[in-house]
Amino acid sequence: MSETESRFTVLRQSADHDAVAAIERLVREGSDRALNRINLLDFAAASNVNEEKAIAAFLHASRLGLFDMSWNLLCPGCGGILDANATLKTVHREDYHCALCAAGYEPTLDEMVEVSFSVSPRLRRIAAHDPNSLPFWEYTRQLFWSSGIDFSDDSFAQMVSEVVLESIELPPGAKSVVSLQLPDQFIIVFDPVTHSSQFFDVKGEPATECRDLSVVFNKAHAHFGTLAIQPGPVRLVLENRTDQRVLPAVYIAGDALHHMLSRRKKFLTANRLLTNQTFRDIYRTDALDVDQQLKITSLSFLFTDLKGSTELYERVGDLVAYDLVKAHFGVLNEVVAAEAGAVVKTIGDAVMATFSTPDRALAAALHMRRAMLKLNAERRGEDMLLKIGIHEGPCLAVTVNDRLDYFGQTVNIAARVQGLAMSRSIFATEPVVQDPAASRMLASAGLVAVPQSASLRGIADKLTVYEIA
């Protein structure tokens, strides 16, 4: 048995059978492009595999060396990849600049960090393993634009034909002169290799004489500014002062380009991956450096606690109580994973879990309540009474005690809201119950969220919370 076959054998033992079979088909039959920076949500849909099972399978495959995981910093404006990282630990900069959009962005883990997977060269070599071998537009499509841009072969070719005036490959140290007729449009000269650009604001009366323009590419990764110029003929000198080839193109930055780049599709975000239980289990200490603090604009927190756990130990004794509490943790862990969440930590008899959206946190809470009723019925008692609180909002992802954790007022409020709950009750804040998907879930279950005003310890203002009885 070859090394690759051995690794796939291990993968089949670790991940969903259908997901692994789909991965094997992709490796065997997929094009080179299809195996580079794979959009896992696209893969799951095309393979008819559950998204969470597909994510778990690729995480295990990455750990086995079959695929390489990439954390890609994206430009929210154009969807371009501003920086690609083998690990989230290398995302340290406070600002990322996009030369194509001439804008800077502070990184957040919600929509600015895409997680994609590429086949390992040990499993199968593809053209993207040697980027310099990629044709001009394949490089731009595969290495600059993210998997969240909805490009088909036809739409990409159409964009190139409609918005590109000229494109040229310049070897290291080379210089080329391009003759152009500039239209009365906004023009961008952009190179995806050095992430450099020069803008031309073309307007006014057309010129009859040919003008000389120049753009020099170096490793500055810079936007060189905007030059106002009249429409008409120009000689554009393009010079490569780097030790690698550059791939500049002259774009018309009009409605056609903006329309094409506005066509987006969902992709696996860093935020969602960090709330995946398989990721936390496999990469428990590998997510962030100790000094990293990465922003998340929206994360849903669920806190649970057992009511009267101290009295439980007194009533039934340590051994029986321990078994009951252990069974309760097992049930909650299963529910969290089933609802696409992750357990961050346990504190005594309490659980802290995260979910990428409020509806998943609410679904987990309702599922937990049903599961605990079933557990009590099986044991013919009412010993396990669970209190649950949910809140959604911004936070920081940090490393505490060698594990991924979260910090901020959102976490504090979620913990305090759980403290309001009585036995079997779920308390949630306004951002949770007003989430459209969560609201539909409550309506379909025939449940009513009853509002009340509450004072939370350590929180200055009163908060509206909702009891879901």
N, C-alpha and C positions, 0 to 999 in steps of 0.2 A: 504494500500500500504506500502510495506517495505521501509526501508531507502535506500537500494540499488536500488529498483525500482524507487524511487523518484529521486535519483541522475541520473539514466539513462534517466529519463524523462527530466530533466534539460539539460542533455548532448544532447539529440535529438533536443532541441531548440537552442543549441549553435553551433552545428557542423553539417557537412554534413551527410545526412541520410544514404547513403551507407557505409560511413566510420564507423558510429556508429553501424550499423547492423553487419559489419565485426568484430568489437570489441566484440560485444555481442556473436557472434558465437565462437570467439577465447576463451572467458572466459568460455563458456558453454562446448565446445568440445575439446579445446586444451589440450595437455599434460602439465605436470608440467614444463618440460624443455621449451616448447614453450611459456610459460607465464613468463619466467625469462629472464631479459635483452633482451627485444624484439628489434630486428633490424627493425626499422620502414620502411626502404626501401624495405627489404624483405617482410614485412607485406603488404605493398602497392601493390607490384607486385603480390603476391599470392592471394590477395583479389580483384585484378583488380580495385583498388581505386587510384585516383590521389595522388601523393606523398604529395603535399602541403596540401590537404584536410585530409590526414591521419595524418600528423604532427599536424595540427590544432586540430583534434579530440582528439589525445592523450594529447595534452597540456591542453585542457579543462577537459579531464578525470582526469588528474593529479591534476588539481586545485580543482576538486570535490572530491578528495580522493579515486578515483577508482584505480589509478595506482601511483606508486612511480617513480619519475624521478631520474636517476643517471648519473653523469658526471664522466666518467671513463678515467683516465690518461693511455695511452697506450704506450707500447714499440714499436717503429717503426721497430725494428729488428725481434722480435718473435710474436708480436701482443698480448702479455700478458698484463693484467691489473695490473698496478703498484700501483694504488690507486683509490678507488671508493669514490665519494663524493655526498652527497645529494643535494648540491648546488655548483655553480661555485665559490661562495665566499670563500670556504675552499681550493681552489687551490692557495697556497701562495708560495710554495717552488720554488726556482730558478733551482733546478736540481732534476731529478728523476732517480734512479738507478735501472737497471734491473739485478738481480743476474743470471738469465738464460743466458743472453747475455754478462754479465760482462761489461756493458756500461752504461754511464750516458747521460741523455738528458735534454735539457732545454725545458719546455713545450711550445707548440704553440697551438692555437685553431683550426688549419686547420685539420691535420691528427693525432694529438696526443691526442685529447679529443673526445671521443665517448659519445654521449647522447643516453641512452637506457631507456626503461620503463619496470617495473616489476609490476605484478598485486598486489594490496594491500591485505594484509591478512584479512582485513575487508570484501573484496569482495570474495576472494577465497584463501584458504591456499594451498601453494605448498611446496615441499620439500626444496627448496632453502631458504625459510624463516627461516629454522633451518639448517644452513650449516653443522653442525656436524652430521646431519642425512643423508647427501648425501653419497652414495657409493664413493669409492676412485676416480674412473675415472670420475664420474659425477661431483664431486667437481672440479677437474682439468678442465674439459671441460666447466662447467657453470660459475665458479667463477674466474678462472685464465685467460683463453683465451677469447678474446673479440668476439663480434658478427661479426667482420670483417674477422675472419678466416673461410674459406669455408670448414667446416667439414660436411660430411655426416656421418651417422651411420657406413657405411662400411669403409669409408676412415679413420675415427678415430680408429676403431678397427684394421685396417690394420697398422696404424702408431704404435699403442701400440705393436702389435705383432712383428713388424719389428725393432723397435728402443729401446724397453725397455727390459733390462736384468733382472730387478727385481723391485718389488714395494712392499711396506709394510706400514701398518697403525700402527703408534706408539702412544699409549695413553700417557697422561701427565706423565712425570717422567720415562717412560719406556725405556728399552735398548734392542736391538736385534742384533744378529750376523748373517750375510748373507755370505754364501760361493759362490764365483763367479770365473769364468774363464774369465779374462779380455782379449778381443781381441786387435789386433794391430789397435786401433782406438782412437779417442778423446772421453773421457767419462765424463759425467756430472751427478753428484748427485744433484738433485734439489727437493726442497719442496715448493709447492705453498702456503702453509699456512703462513709460516714465510718469504717467498720470500728469501730463503737462498740457497747457492750452493757451491759445491766443484768440481773443475775441476781436471781431471787426464789425463795427456798427455802420453798415453800408446804407447811405441815404443821401438825398440831395439830387442836384442835376447830374446826369451821366457825364463822365469825363470821356474825352476822345483820345487823349494821350495815355500811353501805357505807363503805369506806376510800378516802382520796385518796392517789394515788401520782403521781409525775412523773418523766419522763426527758427530759433536755435534750441535744440533739445539737449538737456543735460540731466543730471540726476537730482535736480532740485525738487521735483514733484510739485510744480508751481503753476499757478495761473498768472500769466504775464501781463494781464490787464486788457483794456479795451481801447482800440484805435478807431477813431471816426474817419471814414473815407467815403468818397463818392463812388457810385456804381460805375462799371466800365472795366476796361482791360487792365490786368496787373501781371507782373512777373513775380511769382512767389518763390523765394529761395528758402529751401528747407535744409537745415544742417544738423547732423547727428554728432554730438560731441561726447557720446557715451561709448562704452566698450561692448555694447550689445545692439542688436538691430532695434529700430523703432518703426512704428507703424502709423504714421500720421494720416489723417483723412480730413477733408474740408467738408464740413456739414452746414446745411442750411437749417438754422435753428428756428423753424417755423411750426405751423400747426401739425404738419405730417409727422415730424419727429416727436413732438410732445404727445401726440395721439398714440404713437407706437409705444412710447416709454410709459404711458399711463395704463397700459394693459398689464395688470398685475394678477398674480395667482398666489395662493397661500403657500408658505414654505415652513419648514421646521425652524422655529425661533429658539434662541438660547434660553429664553424664559421658559418655554414649554419643556425643553429638554431637562432643565434643572429641576422641574417638578415631576420628572419621570422616575419612578421607583427603581427601575433597572439601572438607570444612569447613576443614581445615588449609591446603589449597591456595588456597582462595578468600579466607579470612579470616586469612591468615598472621600479620599484625601487628595485627589488630583485636580479638583475643579478650579480653585482660586489660590493665589498666594496669600500669605498672612496679611500683607499690607495692601491688598486690593480691596476696593470698595466700588462696585459697579451698580449703576442705577437701574431700577426696574420701575416703569411708570404704572404698572398695574399687576398686582398679584393677589390671589385670594387665599386667606388664612383660615384654617379651621382648628379650633382648640376643643378638646374634650376633657372631661374629668369624671371620675366615678363619685356619685353621691354617697356619702357615709362610708367611705372605704375604711376609715379607722374603726368605726363601729362593726364593720364586717369582720375584721380580724378578731375583734373582741368576742363576737357572737359565735363564729364557726371555728375559730382557731387558726393558727398560722398556716398549717399545711393545706387545709381546705381553701382558705382565703387566697393563698398563693396560687393554687391551681385555678381558681376562679379568675383571678386577675390576669394570669397568663393566658387563659382561654379568651378573655376579653381583648387582650392585646393582639392575639392571633386573628380574631374576627375583624378588628379595626384595620390591621395591616392589609388584610385581603380586600376589604372594602375600598380603602384608599387607592390601592393599585388598580382595582377594577374600574374605578372612576377617573383614571388617568392622573392621579395625584402622587405625592411622595410624602412619606413620614420624615419630618426633619429631625425630630427627637422625641423622647419620652421624658417626662419630668414626674417622678413618683408614679402615680396612677394616671397621669394626664398624657395626652398625645398632642403634638403640634404637627399639622400637615399643611402642605401647600398645593394649590391648584392654579392652572393658568387662567381659568375663567370662573366667574361667580357661579354659573349654573353647574359646573362640575363639583364645586364645593358643596352646593346645596343638594345635589344628587347624592353625594357621599353622606351628608348628614341624614337625609331621609333613609338611605340604605342602612346606615349604622343603627338608626332607631329600630328598624324592622329586624335587623340581625340580632340586636340585644333582646328584643321581645322573644325571638325564637330561642335564643340561648337560655333565657330564664325559663321558658316553657319546657325545654328539654330537661332542665334541672329542677323543675317543679318548685320554683321559688321566685322571689322578687329581690334577689340580692344585688343584681347588676343594674343599677339605675344610672343612665348616662346623661350628663349635661353637656350641651354643645353650643359653641358660639362661632359666628362667621363674620368676617369683615374683609373688604377689598380696598386696595389703594396702593400708593407708591411705597417703595422701600429700597434698601440697599442690600445687595448680596455680599456677604463677607465670609471669612473663615474664622471660626471660633473653635478652640480645642481640636484642631486638625480636621474639622469637618465643615461642610457648607452650611451656612446659617443665614439668618436675615435679621436686619436691624431697622428700627424706625418706629414712628408713631403708629403706623398701620398695625404693626405687630402688637404694640402695647394695647391698642383699642380692641383688637380681636381677643386678646387674653382677658381683658376686663369684661367684654361682652359675654364671654363664656361664664364668668362669675355671676352674672345675673340669672342664668338659667336655673330652673328648678328641675326636679327629676323628670326625665323623658322629654323635656322641652328643648326647643332649638331657638336660639336668639340670633338674629341677623341684623345688620345695619342697612341703612337706606341704599347704598350702592349695590348691595347684593340683591335685595328684593325688587329693586327697580331695573335690574338688568333684564333686557327683553327675554332672553332665553330662560332665565330663572323665573321670571313672572309667568311665562307660558307653562313651565313645569308645575308651578303651584296651582295654576288654574286647572290644568289637566288632572291633577291629583285631588281636586276639590278642597284644597287647603287655603286657609285665609291667614295672611300675615297681619297681626293686630299691633298697631303702633303704640308706643308709650315713650314718654320722656324719661331719661335716666341720667343720673350723675355717676360718672365713672372715676374711680380713684386715680389721681394723677392727671386727669383731663380737665382743663379749666371750664370749658363750656358744656352745658347739658347736650346730650345726644339723643336723637330719635332712634330707637331700636324697635325691632318687630319680633313678636313672639309667634312662632309657628307651632301651635299646640298639636 
